[in-house]
Amino acid sequence: MISDGEGEFLVKLARNAIETYITHKKIINIPDDVNPSLKEEMGAFVTLNRDGDLRGCIGYPEPVKPLAQAVVEVAISAATQDPRFPPVTATELEEIQVEVSVLTKPELVEVGKPAEYLEKVEVGRDGLIVEKGMYRGLLLPQVPVEWNWDIGDFLANTCIKAGLSPDCWLEEGVKLYSFQSQIFSE
């Protein structure tokens, strides 16, 4: 995927995007000399934490934009548009920790029967997207590790995130996608 140096650059870029937007209401430009690998389309999430607690998390699960541009956009959104939280204020900026997750393209997990998901998905390696009709929920790979979930808990909580019943992954017509991520943080 990307190097540690590129990951550090993305974290600084996300921090700069958030600070510039909150203090000046301006969206920063991507530097012209950005590494070509950061111009490739990739999925990305920016997670904000304050005192160890989630303060915002938004991203693009699919590779729909050049990575550096995606990071700028989702960083600003994580700070100002996460419906679970009020917008980050200028006085909070020093207390916020920025984390950037760079995602592989989600792949459909193919199984003969739903019970096989328990063997095909690995906690700590995979992130999950559960999809049924118009409902869709995503959890990053680090979430089940942080909450000490087993695979059953991970599947159930991804279903809940989608607004579905915890055992929806066992139902006909439910699609499960997995992806991996590289995580970089301050």
ABEGO torsion letter per residue (X at the ends): XBBAAAAAAAAAAAAAAAAAAAAAGBBBBBBAABBAAAABBBBBBBBBBBGGBBAEBBBBABBABBAAAAAAAAAAAAAAABAABBBBBAAAAAABBBBBBBBBBBBBBBBABAAAAAAABBBGABBBBBBBEABBBBBBAAAAAAAGBBAAAAAAAAAAAAGBBAAAAABBGBBBBBBBBBBBBX
